[in-house]
Each structure stands twice: as structure tokens, then as C-alpha cells.
Amino acid sequence: MIEFTLPDMSCGHCVRTVTQTVQQIDATATLDIDLPARRVRIASAQPADAFIAALTEEGYPPAAAAPAA
């Protein structure tokens, strides 16, 4: 599971764009989006870097991940 915080994701249009961007990388990926927390979890066999690059290009660069507790 890949998890990102997307500080610029703030509305339903953003969710739709993020979903479409992820599905362009992996059409079989499943997403769990928490809009109030601006967090997206992606279940995919593709590398996280592919999603980071695509999301950044679409205007939703992921914030640096916090270290796991």
C-alpha cells in the first residue's frame, strides 16, 4: 500500500483528477481517498515513484512522508 498526503487536494474535482492520474499509471489500482485529511492510499504493484511523478505533473505533488511510528 502506497500512501501520500496531497496538500493541494481540496475538492471533488481534485479527487477526480487524482483518481484519473493514478488509473493512468495502473488501471487496476484501488484508491482510498480521505479528502478532509488530504490523504490517498493506493494499492498497486507499480512503484511509488511513478505515482509521485504523475501526481506532481498534474499539480498535486505529495508532501514528504512522515516517518513511521
C-alpha positions in Angstrom: 0.0 0.0 0.0 1.3 3.4 -1.0 0.2 6.4 1.0 0.6 10.1 0.1 -0.5 13.3 1.6 -1.6 15.7 -1.1 -1.8 19.2 0.4 -3.3 20.7 -2.8 -6.2 18.2 -3.0 -9.2 20.2 -1.6 -12.4 19.3 -3.5 -14.2 16.7 -5.5 -12.6 17.9 -8.8 -9.2 17.3 -7.2 -10.3 13.8 -6.1 -11.4 13.1 -9.7 -8.1 14.3 -11.2 -6.1 12.3 -8.7 -8.1 9.2 -9.3 -7.7 9.5 -13.1 -4.0 10.2 -12.8 -3.5 7.1 -10.7 -5.5 5.0 -13.1 -3.4 6.2 -16.0 -0.4 4.6 -14.3 -2.3 1.5 -13.2 -5.8 0.9 -14.4 -6.3 -1.9 -11.8 -5.1 0.2 -8.8 -7.6 0.7 -6.0 -7.7 4.0 -4.1 -8.8 5.1 -0.7 -9.1 8.9 -0.6 -9.6 10.8 2.6 -10.4 14.3 1.4 -10.5 16.1 4.8 -7.1 14.7 5.7 -5.9 15.2 2.1 -4.6 11.6 2.1 -4.6 9.0 -0.6 -3.8 5.3 -0.3 -3.1 3.3 -3.4 -3.0 -0.4 -3.8 -0.8 -1.1 -6.8 2.2 -3.2 -7.9 3.6 -0.1 -9.6 6.4 1.8 -7.8 5.6 4.8 -5.7 7.9 7.0 -7.8 5.6 6.5 -10.9 2.7 7.9 -8.9 4.8 10.8 -7.4 5.9 11.9 -10.9 2.4 11.7 -12.4 0.7 13.4 -9.5 3.3 16.2 -9.4 2.9 16.7 -13.2 -0.9 17.1 -12.6 -0.4 19.7 -9.9 -0.7 17.5 -6.8 2.8 17.0 -5.5 2.8 14.7 -2.5 4.2 16.1 0.7 7.2 14.5 2.3 6.0 11.4 4.2 6.3 11.5 8.0 8.4 8.7 9.4 6.5 5.6 10.6 6.0 5.5 14.3 
